[in-house]
Amino acid sequence: DTWNTDQNPDASAPGWITLEFPGGGEQQFTTGAPGFNLFQENGQVTVRVFCRIARNRNTAESYAATIRNAFRARKFACGSATIRITDTAPMGGGVIEGSSWAESVAIGYEVFHIG
């Protein structure tokens, strides 16, 4: 679940972040060990940073750049698997969406599952 998703969210917040999972794919990576083969999953997470248009949009740009730099070439544990960040796309320059300024950062990942 997410915070602040009521029909009338708190408008006093200076900004917010959303995550989008546009999809990916999984393919069998090894063969010969039923139930213990590796499956390689590749995908993308898009982090979107929003601020109200009346606020300083440089703040959203700064947060997006910080997120991009923090994830570049990282590895981290997730349960028994390790997620590897394979790429971080350049920021797109931002856009106006309704009454908000939005910056997006696309983060590619790879993880191996056993199954």
TIMI-2910 file (N, C-alpha, C, CB; in pm, 1 decimal, decimal comma, always signed):
<rs>
+----------+----------+----------+----------+----------+----------+----------+----------+----------+----------+----------+----------+------+
!      n_x !      n_y !      n_z !     ca_x !     ca_y !     ca_z !      c_x !      c_y !      c_z !     cb_x !     cb_y !     cb_z ! resn !
+----------+----------+----------+----------+----------+----------+----------+----------+----------+----------+----------+----------+------+
!    +84,5 !   -117,0 !     +0,0 !     +0,0 !     +0,0 !     +0,0 !    +89,4 !   +123,7 !     +0,0 !    -96,3 !     -0,5 !   +121,9 !  Asp !
!    +32,9 !   +236,7 !    -27,0 !   +108,6 !   +361,0 !    -26,2 !    +46,1 !   +459,9 !    +70,0 !   +116,2 !   +420,8 !   -166,7 !  Thr !
!   +123,4 !   +558,6 !   +107,8 !    +72,4 !   +664,6 !   +193,9 !    +10,6 !   +771,9 !   +106,8 !   +184,4 !   +723,6 !   +283,7 !  Trp !
!    -80,0 !   +845,3 !   +164,1 !   -134,7 !   +965,8 !   +101,6 !   -210,1 !   +934,8 !    -28,3 !    -22,4 !  +1064,9 !    +73,4 !  Asn !
!   -285,7 !   +827,1 !    -29,7 !   -359,6 !   +791,0 !   -150,8 !   -509,7 !   +808,0 !   -134,4 !   -328,9 !   +648,4 !   -189,6 !  Thr !
!   -551,8 !   +884,8 !    -34,1 !   -693,7 !   +912,6 !    -17,7 !   -744,7 !   +991,7 !   -137,5 !   -719,8 !   +989,6 !   +113,5 !  Asp !
!   -877,3 !  +1003,9 !   -147,6 !   -934,4 !  +1082,9 !   -256,1 !   -893,1 !  +1229,0 !   -245,3 !  -1086,4 !  +1071,3 !   -256,0 !  Gln !
!   -871,2 !  +1276,6 !   -124,9 !   -826,4 !  +1414,3 !   -102,3 !   -694,3 !  +1411,9 !    -27,0 !   -933,3 !  +1496,2 !    -23,6 !  Asn !
!   -583,4 !  +1384,2 !    -97,0 !   -455,2 !  +1372,8 !    -27,4 !   -411,7 !  +1505,0 !    +33,5 !   -348,2 !  +1322,8 !   -122,5 !  Pro !
!   -321,2 !  +1495,9 !   +128,5 !   -268,4 !  +1612,6 !   +197,8 !   -190,5 !  +1699,9 !    +99,5 !   -178,4 !  +1569,9 !   +316,4 !  Asp !
!   -244,0 !  +1816,9 !    +70,2 !   -182,3 !  +1906,1 !    -27,5 !    -68,8 !  +1988,4 !    +32,1 !   -286,4 !  +1998,2 !    -85,8 !  Ala !
!    -44,9 !  +1976,8 !   +162,0 !    +61,9 !  +2055,1 !   +223,3 !   +199,2 !  +1991,5 !   +202,3 !    +35,1 !  +2071,8 !   +371,6 !  Ser !
!   +202,7 !  +1867,6 !   +156,4 !   +330,7 !  +1800,5 !   +133,2 !   +407,6 !  +1874,1 !    +23,0 !   +308,7 !  +1650,8 !    +94,6 !  Ala !
!   +538,2 !  +1898,2 !    +43,5 !   +614,6 !  +1972,7 !    -56,8 !   +639,2 !  +1892,6 !   -184,5 !   +747,0 !  +2015,8 !     +1,6 !  Pro !
!   +629,7 !  +1761,8 !   -175,6 !   +653,5 !  +1678,3 !   -292,1 !   +625,8 !  +1533,6 !   -258,8 !   +796,3 !  +1694,8 !   -342,9 !  Gly !
!   +638,6 !  +1447,2 !   -357,3 !   +615,0 !  +1305,9 !   -336,2 !   +685,9 !  +1226,4 !   -444,9 !   +464,0 !  +1274,9 !   -334,9 !  Trp !
!   +698,4 !  +1096,6 !   -420,0 !   +766,2 !  +1006,1 !   -512,5 !   +672,0 !   +891,9 !   -545,7 !   +899,8 !   +952,5 !   -452,3 !  Ile !
!   +669,7 !   +851,5 !   -672,4 !   +595,6 !   +733,0 !   -713,0 !   +692,0 !   +635,3 !   -780,2 !   +478,0 !   +770,3 !   -808,5 !  Thr !
!   +655,4 !   +508,4 !   -776,8 !   +732,2 !   +404,3 !   -844,7 !   +645,3 !   +342,2 !   -951,8 !   +782,4 !   +296,4 !   -744,9 !  Leu !
!   +702,1 !   +321,1 !  -1068,6 !   +632,9 !   +253,1 !  -1177,4 !   +716,6 !   +132,2 !  -1218,0 !   +609,0 !   +349,2 !  -1299,1 !  Glu !
!   +648,8 !    +21,3 !  -1244,1 !   +715,4 !   -101,6 !  -1286,8 !   +663,5 !   -135,8 !  -1425,8 !   +690,3 !   -219,7 !  -1185,4 !  Phe !
!   +726,7 !    -81,0 !  -1531,5 !   +674,2 !    -99,6 !  -1666,5 !   +689,4 !   -240,6 !  -1722,2 !   +741,0 !     -4,8 !  -1757,8 !  Pro !
!   +746,8 !   -328,5 !  -1646,7 !   +756,1 !   -467,4 !  -1693,2 !   +898,7 !   -509,8 !  -1716,2 !   +677,1 !   -486,1 !  -1820,3 !  Gly !
!   +912,1 !   -632,3 !  -1748,2 !  +1043,1 !   -691,1 !  -1771,5 !  +1022,5 !   -832,0 !  -1822,9 !  +1130,3 !   -690,3 !  -1642,2 !  Gly !
!  +1119,4 !   -913,9 !  -1805,6 !  +1107,8 !  -1050,9 !  -1852,3 !  +1194,3 !  -1142,9 !  -1769,5 !  +1145,6 !  -1061,0 !  -1998,8 !  Gly !
!  +1165,1 !  -1270,9 !  -1782,9 !  +1242,0 !  -1372,3 !  -1712,3 !  +1269,8 !  -1485,6 !  -1809,4 !  +1166,8 !  -1423,5 !  -1585,4 !  Glu !
!  +1391,3 !  -1535,9 !  -1806,1 !  +1426,7 !  -1649,8 !  -1890,4 !  +1511,0 !  -1748,2 !  -1811,0 !  +1502,3 !  -1603,5 !  -2016,9 !  Gln !
!  +1502,7 !  -1874,0 !  -1851,0 !  +1581,0 !  -1976,8 !  -1783,6 !  +1727,3 !  -1955,6 !  -1818,2 !  +1533,9 !  -2120,0 !  -1823,8 !  Gln !
!  +1812,6 !  -1955,3 !  -1716,8 !  +1954,3 !  -1924,7 !  -1733,3 !  +2040,8 !  -2050,8 !  -1730,8 !  +1999,7 !  -1828,8 !  -1624,6 !  Phe !
!  +1999,5 !  -2152,8 !  -1653,9 !  +2072,0 !  -2279,8 !  -1650,1 !  +1973,4 !  -2393,6 !  -1672,0 !  +2147,8 !  -2297,6 !  -1515,0 !  Thr !
!  +2024,1 !  -2509,9 !  -1709,7 !  +1939,6 !  -2628,0 !  -1730,0 !  +2005,7 !  -2748,6 !  -1664,6 !  +1915,1 !  -2654,3 !  -1881,8 !  Thr !
!  +1925,7 !  -2853,4 !  -1645,7 !  +1981,2 !  -2979,0 !  -1599,0 !  +1959,5 !  -3009,6 !  -1452,7 !  +2123,3 !  -2980,6 !  -1625,9 !  Gly !
!  +1905,1 !  -2918,7 !  -1376,2 !  +1882,8 !  -2942,5 !  -1233,7 !  +1738,5 !  -2905,5 !  -1199,5 !  +1983,7 !  -2860,6 !  -1146,3 !  Ala !
!  +1643,5 !  -2992,5 !  -1231,9 !  +1502,7 !  -2959,6 !  -1209,1 !  +1477,3 !  -2909,1 !  -1066,9 !  +1415,8 !  -3081,4 !  -1236,4 !  Pro !
!  +1410,4 !  -2795,5 !  -1059,0 !  +1381,6 !  -2734,9 !   -930,0 !  +1493,5 !  -2649,0 !   -874,8 !  +1349,8 !  -2840,2 !   -832,7 !  Gly !
!  +1611,7 !  -2655,9 !   -935,3 !  +1726,5 !  -2579,3 !   -886,5 !  +1794,8 !  -2499,3 !   -996,8 !  +1826,8 !  -2672,3 !   -822,3 !  Phe !
!  +1727,9 !  -2480,2 !  -1109,2 !  +1783,9 !  -2400,1 !  -1217,6 !  +1771,7 !  -2251,3 !  -1183,2 !  +1712,3 !  -2431,5 !  -1351,9 !  Asn !
!  +1858,3 !  -2174,0 !  -1244,6 !  +1852,9 !  -2028,8 !  -1227,9 !  +1766,6 !  -1967,1 !  -1336,9 !  +1994,7 !  -1967,8 !  -1230,5 !  Leu !
!  +1686,1 !  -1870,7 !  -1298,5 !  +1606,4 !  -1792,7 !  -1391,4 !  +1648,0 !  -1647,2 !  -1376,2 !  +1453,0 !  -1811,5 !  -1365,9 !  Phe !
!  +1682,6 !  -1585,3 !  -1488,6 !  +1729,6 !  -1447,6 !  -1489,0 !  +1611,9 !  -1354,0 !  -1517,8 !  +1842,9 !  -1428,1 !  -1593,8 !  Gln !
!  +1587,6 !  -1261,6 !  -1425,6 !  +1483,0 !  -1160,7 !  -1444,3 !  +1548,7 !  -1026,0 !  -1469,5 !  +1388,1 !  -1153,7 !  -1320,5 !  Glu !
!  +1506,4 !   -959,3 !  -1576,2 !  +1551,3 !   -824,0 !  -1606,4 !  +1429,7 !   -734,0 !  -1610,0 !  +1629,6 !   -818,2 !  -1741,1 !  Asn !
!  +1441,3 !   -615,4 !  -1555,7 !  +1328,7 !   -523,7 !  -1557,0 !  +1372,0 !   -381,7 !  -1530,5 !  +1226,1 !   -565,5 !  -1455,8 !  Gly !
!  +1272,0 !   -298,7 !  -1510,7 !  +1297,5 !   -157,0 !  -1487,6 !  +1202,3 !   -104,0 !  -1382,6 !  +1283,7 !    -76,7 !  -1617,8 !  Gln !
!  +1252,7 !    -14,6 !  -1301,4 !  +1171,4 !    +61,8 !  -1207,3 !  +1189,5 !   +208,1 !  -1246,9 !  +1213,3 !    +34,8 !  -1055,1 !  Val !
!  +1079,4 !   +278,5 !  -1263,5 !  +1087,8 !   +421,8 !  -1291,4 !  +1048,5 !   +496,6 !  -1165,0 !   +996,0 !   +462,5 !  -1412,1 !  Thr !
!  +1141,3 !   +575,6 !  -1113,9 !  +1116,0 !   +658,0 !   -996,0 !  +1074,9 !   +795,3 !  -1047,2 !  +1242,7 !   +666,5 !   -900,8 !  Val !
!   +957,0 !   +842,3 !  -1002,6 !   +908,6 !   +973,7 !  -1044,9 !   +900,4 !  +1064,0 !   -923,2 !   +770,2 !   +963,2 !  -1115,6 !  Arg !
!   +966,2 !  +1178,0 !   -932,8 !   +970,4 !  +1275,9 !   -824,5 !   +882,9 !  +1394,1 !   -865,5 !  +1118,1 !  +1321,7 !   -793,5 !  Val !
!   +786,8 !  +1427,7 !   -779,5 !   +692,9 !  +1536,3 !   -808,2 !   +705,8 !  +1647,0 !   -705,2 !   +549,0 !  +1484,0 !   -811,4 !  Phe !
!   +680,3 !  +1768,9 !   -747,6 !   +662,7 !  +1881,4 !   -656,6 !   +557,4 !  +1972,7 !   -717,1 !   +797,7 !  +1957,9 !   -631,9 !  Cys !
!   +495,6 !  +2051,7 !   -631,0 !   +395,9 !  +2145,4 !   -682,4 !   +465,1 !  +2247,2 !   -772,8 !   +320,8 !  +2216,9 !   -565,8 !  Arg !
!   +398,8 !  +2282,8 !   -880,4 !   +459,1 !  +2371,2 !   -980,1 !   +499,6 !  +2505,9 !   -919,7 !   +362,2 !  +2393,4 !  -1095,8 !  Ile !
!   +427,6 !  +2550,1 !   -817,5 !   +458,4 !  +2678,6 !   -755,2 !   +585,2 !  +2671,8 !   -670,4 !   +341,5 !  +2724,5 !   -669,6 !  Ala !
!   +631,1 !  +2551,1 !   -637,3 !   +753,5 !  +2535,1 !   -557,4 !   +875,2 !  +2538,8 !   -649,2 !   +750,5 !  +2401,7 !   -476,4 !  Arg !
!   +990,6 !  +2540,2 !   -589,9 !  +1115,4 !  +2542,5 !   -664,7 !  +1138,7 !  +2406,2 !   -729,1 !  +1234,0 !  +2580,7 !   -572,9 !  Asn !
!  +1128,1 !  +2398,8 !   -860,0 !  +1143,8 !  +2269,7 !   -927,7 !  +1286,6 !  +2217,0 !   -920,9 !  +1101,5 !  +2281,8 !  -1072,6 !  Arg !
!  +1382,1 !  +2303,9 !   -888,1 !  +1519,7 !  +2257,5 !   -871,5 !  +1529,3 !  +2152,8 !   -761,3 !  +1612,3 !  +2375,3 !   -840,3 !  Asn !
!  +1439,4 !  +2160,4 !   -662,1 !  +1439,1 !  +2061,6 !   -554,8 !  +1406,4 !  +1923,9 !   -610,1 !  +1338,7 !  +2100,6 !   -445,3 !  Thr !
!  +1305,1 !  +1913,9 !   -696,4 !  +1269,2 !  +1785,1 !   -757,7 !  +1384,3 !  +1733,3 !   -842,6 !  +1141,3 !  +1798,9 !   -843,9 !  Ala !
!  +1448,0 !  +1820,6 !   -918,2 !  +1561,4 !  +1779,5 !  -1001,0 !  +1676,6 !  +1729,0 !   -914,4 !  +1608,6 !  +1896,3 !  -1088,9 !  Glu !
!  +1701,3 !  +1797,3 !   -804,1 !  +1808,1 !  +1756,6 !   -713,4 !  +1778,7 !  +1620,5 !   -650,6 !  +1827,7 !  +1861,6 !   -604,1 !  Ser !
!  +1654,5 !  +1599,1 !   -605,4 !  +1617,2 !  +1469,8 !   -547,9 !  +1629,1 !  +1358,2 !   -651,0 !  +1474,6 !  +1475,1 !   -492,8 !  Tyr !
!  +1582,6 !  +1383,0 !   -773,6 !  +1591,4 !  +1281,1 !   -878,2 !  +1736,9 !  +1246,0 !   -907,8 !  +1521,5 !  +1329,5 !  -1006,3 !  Ala !
!  +1823,1 !  +1346,0 !   -914,6 !  +1965,2 !  +1320,5 !   -940,0 !  +2028,4 !  +1242,5 !   -825,0 !  +2040,3 !  +1452,6 !   -961,4 !  Ala !
!  +1989,1 !  +1274,1 !   -701,5 !  +2041,0 !  +1202,5 !   -584,7 !  +1998,9 !  +1055,7 !   -588,5 !  +1991,8 !  +1268,7 !   -454,4 !  Thr !
!  +1873,1 !  +1029,3 !   -623,3 !  +1824,2 !   +891,5 !   -633,8 !  +1899,9 !   +818,2 !   -743,7 !  +1671,7 !   +888,8 !   -662,0 !  Ile !
!  +1917,1 !   +881,4 !   -858,4 !  +1989,5 !   +819,5 !   -970,4 !  +2131,2 !   +782,4 !   -928,2 !  +1993,5 !   +914,8 !  -1092,2 !  Arg !
!  +2200,8 !   +874,7 !   -864,9 !  +2339,3 !   +848,5 !   -823,8 !  +2348,3 !   +742,7 !   -714,5 !  +2404,5 !   +976,9 !   -775,5 !  Asn !
!  +2248,7 !   +738,2 !   -626,0 !  +2250,7 !   +640,8 !   -516,3 !  +2234,7 !   +497,3 !   -566,1 !  +2140,5 !   +672,7 !   -416,4 !  Ala !
!  +2161,4 !   +477,5 !   -676,3 !  +2137,3 !   +342,8 !   -726,1 !  +2239,5 !   +296,8 !   -830,1 !  +1999,9 !   +335,3 !   -784,8 !  Phe !
!  +2317,3 !   +385,4 !   -885,4 !  +2410,4 !   +349,2 !   -993,0 !  +2504,3 !   +236,9 !   -948,8 !  +2492,2 !   +472,2 !  -1036,9 !  Arg !
!  +2503,4 !   +126,1 !  -1026,5 !  +2595,0 !    +12,4 !  -1007,2 !  +2586,2 !    -51,7 !   -869,0 !  +2736,2 !    +57,2 !  -1030,9 !  Ala !
!  +2471,7 !    -44,3 !   -803,3 !  +2455,1 !   -101,2 !   -669,0 !  +2411,2 !   -246,4 !   -674,5 !  +2353,9 !    -20,1 !   -589,2 !  Arg !
!  +2437,5 !   -318,1 !   -567,8 !  +2385,5 !   -452,5 !   -543,0 !  +2328,8 !   -451,0 !   -403,0 !  +2496,4 !   -564,0 !   -559,9 !  Lys !
!  +2213,2 !   -516,6 !   -384,7 !  +2159,1 !   -526,8 !   -249,9 !  +2077,9 !   -653,9 !   -236,3 !  +2073,3 !   -404,4 !   -215,9 !  Phe !
!  +2071,7 !   -702,6 !   -113,1 !  +2002,9 !   -827,9 !    -83,2 !  +1852,5 !   -805,7 !    -78,5 !  +2052,4 !   -886,7 !    +50,0 !  Ala !
!  +1781,1 !   -906,7 !   -127,2 !  +1634,8 !   -907,3 !   -120,5 !  +1595,0 !  -1052,2 !    -93,3 !  +1567,7 !   -851,0 !   -254,8 !  Cys !
!  +1572,6 !  -1083,4 !    +34,7 !  +1548,0 !  -1223,2 !    +70,5 !  +1674,0 !  -1303,2 !    +44,5 !  +1428,0 !  -1282,0 !     -9,1 !  Gly !
!  +1660,9 !  -1413,8 !    -27,7 !  +1777,2 !  -1497,3 !    -57,9 !  +1844,4 !  -1457,9 !   -189,3 !  +1735,9 !  -1643,2 !    -63,5 !  Ser !
!  +1791,6 !  -1358,3 !   -257,6 !  +1846,8 !  -1315,7 !   -386,5 !  +1925,6 !  -1185,7 !   -371,0 !  +1734,1 !  -1297,6 !   -490,5 !  Ala !
!  +2004,7 !  -1156,1 !   -472,1 !  +2075,7 !  -1029,2 !   -480,1 !  +2027,7 !   -955,9 !   -603,9 !  +2230,3 !  -1050,1 !   -483,5 !  Thr !
!  +1984,3 !   -833,2 !   -585,9 !  +1940,7 !   -750,5 !   -698,1 !  +2058,6 !   -664,6 !   -740,6 !  +1816,4 !   -661,9 !   -660,2 !  Ile !
!  +2085,9 !   -665,7 !   -869,7 !  +2196,7 !   -587,5 !   -924,8 !  +2139,1 !   -478,7 !  -1013,8 !  +2296,3 !   -677,9 !  -1004,5 !  Arg !
!  +2177,5 !   -355,5 !   -990,2 !  +2134,6 !   -245,1 !  -1075,3 !  +2224,5 !   -245,5 !  -1198,4 !  +2141,1 !   -106,8 !   -999,3 !  Ile !
!  +2162,1 !   -261,6 !  -1314,6 !  +2239,4 !   -274,9 !  -1438,2 !  +2260,6 !   -142,3 !  -1509,3 !  +2170,7 !   -370,9 !  -1531,3 !  Thr !
!  +2169,0 !    -48,5 !  -1492,2 !  +2188,5 !    +83,0 !  -1552,4 !  +2093,6 !   +184,8 !  -1490,6 !  +2167,9 !    +76,4 !  -1704,2 !  Asp !
!  +2134,1 !   +309,3 !  -1498,2 !  +2048,7 !   +420,3 !  -1457,8 !  +2045,2 !   +515,9 !  -1576,2 !  +2101,2 !   +491,3 !  -1325,6 !  Thr !
!  +1927,3 !   +535,9 !  -1631,4 !  +1913,3 !   +619,6 !  -1750,1 !  +1930,6 !   +766,5 !  -1714,9 !  +1777,3 !   +596,8 !  -1816,0 !  Ala !
!  +1976,8 !   +845,9 !  -1811,2 !  +1984,0 !   +990,1 !  -1787,2 !  +1845,9 !  +1046,6 !  -1756,0 !  +2044,4 !  +1062,1 !  -1908,8 !  Pro !
!  +1842,3 !  +1149,8 !  -1676,8 !  +1715,1 !  +1213,6 !  -1645,5 !  +1660,8 !  +1280,1 !  -1771,8 !  +1731,4 !  +1317,5 !  -1530,3 !  Met !
!  +1527,8 !  +1284,1 !  -1780,3 !  +1464,1 !  +1331,1 !  -1902,8 !  +1437,2 !  +1479,7 !  -1911,8 !  +1338,8 !  +1261,5 !  -1919,7 !  Gly !
!  +1472,9 !  +1558,8 !  -1811,4 !  +1452,1 !  +1701,9 !  -1820,5 !  +1325,7 !  +1752,4 !  -1754,5 !  +1450,9 !  +1741,3 !  -1960,6 !  Gly !
!  +1238,6 !  +1663,7 !  -1710,2 !  +1119,2 !  +1704,1 !  -1638,0 !  +1006,8 !  +1753,4 !  -1727,5 !  +1153,9 !  +1810,0 !  -1540,8 !  Gly !
!   +885,8 !  +1741,9 !  -1675,0 !   +765,7 !  +1784,3 !  -1747,5 !   +663,4 !  +1838,8 !  -1647,9 !   +705,0 !  +1666,0 !  -1829,6 !  Val !
!   +572,7 !  +1919,1 !  -1699,2 !   +460,5 !  +1966,0 !  -1618,5 !   +347,8 !  +1865,1 !  -1633,4 !   +414,2 !  +2109,9 !  -1661,5 !  Ile !
!   +296,7 !  +1816,7 !  -1521,2 !   +182,5 !  +1726,0 !  -1519,6 !    +76,6 !  +1786,4 !  -1428,5 !   +223,7 !  +1582,1 !  -1471,8 !  Glu !
!    -27,6 !  +1839,4 !  -1489,3 !   -131,1 !  +1906,4 !  -1410,5 !    -71,6 !  +2025,9 !  -1339,8 !   -194,8 !  +1809,8 !  -1308,7 !  Gly !
!    -81,7 !  +2028,9 !  -1207,9 !    -25,4 !  +2139,4 !  -1130,3 !   +106,5 !  +2099,3 !  -1065,2 !   -124,8 !  +2185,5 !  -1023,3 !  Ser !
!   +174,6 !  +1999,1 !  -1121,4 !   +298,9 !  +1948,6 !  -1062,3 !   +411,9 !  +1947,6 !  -1164,8 !   +277,9 !  +1807,5 !  -1005,9 !  Ser !
!   +533,3 !  +1953,4 !  -1114,0 !   +653,4 !  +1933,1 !  -1193,9 !   +702,2 !  +1792,2 !  -1164,6 !   +764,3 !  +2041,0 !  -1162,2 !  Trp !
!   +732,9 !  +1713,9 !  -1267,9 !   +773,6 !  +1573,8 !  -1250,7 !   +909,1 !  +1548,4 !  -1316,2 !   +667,5 !  +1478,7 !  -1310,1 !  Ala !
!   +996,4 !  +1483,1 !  -1242,2 !  +1124,5 !  +1433,9 !  -1293,3 !  +1121,9 !  +1281,7 !  -1285,7 !  +1246,0 !  +1493,0 !  -1212,1 !  Glu !
!  +1176,6 !  +1213,9 !  -1385,7 !  +1176,7 !  +1067,8 !  -1388,6 !  +1318,7 !  +1013,9 !  -1398,2 !  +1092,7 !  +1016,3 !  -1506,1 !  Ser !
!  +1340,8 !   +902,2 !  -1328,5 !  +1468,2 !   +830,7 !  -1333,9 !  +1436,5 !   +683,8 !  -1358,8 !  +1552,0 !   +850,1 !  -1201,4 !  Val !
!  +1485,7 !   +628,2 !  -1468,7 !  +1466,1 !   +486,3 !  -1499,8 !  +1586,2 !   +407,5 !  -1447,8 !  +1447,3 !   +464,1 !  -1653,9 !  Ala !
!  +1557,1 !   +300,7 !  -1372,3 !  +1661,8 !   +218,1 !  -1312,7 !  +1641,6 !    +74,6 !  -1359,3 !  +1660,0 !   +227,3 !  -1156,5 !  Ile !
!  +1738,7 !    +21,0 !  -1431,6 !  +1734,4 !   -117,2 !  -1478,8 !  +1791,3 !   -210,2 !  -1372,7 !  +1812,3 !   -132,4 !  -1611,0 !  Gly !
!  +1732,4 !   -329,7 !  -1362,0 !  +1781,7 !   -424,8 !  -1262,0 !  +1787,2 !   -566,5 !  -1318,2 !  +1693,0 !   -421,5 !  -1137,1 !  Tyr !
!  +1861,7 !   -651,8 !  -1247,1 !  +1873,6 !   -794,1 !  -1280,9 !  +1875,4 !   -871,5 !  -1150,8 !  +2002,5 !   -823,6 !  -1366,7 !  Glu !
!  +1802,2 !   -983,0 !  -1148,0 !  +1803,3 !  -1069,6 !  -1031,4 !  +1788,1 !  -1213,6 !  -1080,8 !  +1689,5 !  -1031,0 !   -929,9 !  Val !
!  +1851,9 !  -1306,3 !  -1011,1 !  +1841,9 !  -1448,9 !  -1044,7 !  +1757,2 !  -1518,9 !   -940,0 !  +1982,8 !  -1514,8 !  -1054,1 !  Phe !
!  +1661,5 !  -1596,3 !   -987,7 !  +1574,5 !  -1675,9 !   -900,3 !  +1605,8 !  -1823,8 !   -921,3 !  +1423,0 !  -1646,5 !   -928,7 !  His !
!  +1589,5 !  -1902,9 !   -817,3 !  +1606,6 !  -2048,5 !   -827,3 !  +1469,4 !  -2111,7 !   -835,0 !  +1687,7 !  -2105,8 !   -706,1 !  Ile !
!  +1451,7 !  -2201,6 !   -929,2 !  +1321,3 !  -2267,7 !   -940,0 !  +1322,4 !  -2384,3 !  -1032,5 !  +1218,4 !  -2171,9 !   -985,1 !  Gly !
+----------+----------+----------+----------+----------+----------+----------+----------+----------+----------+----------+----------+------+
</rs>
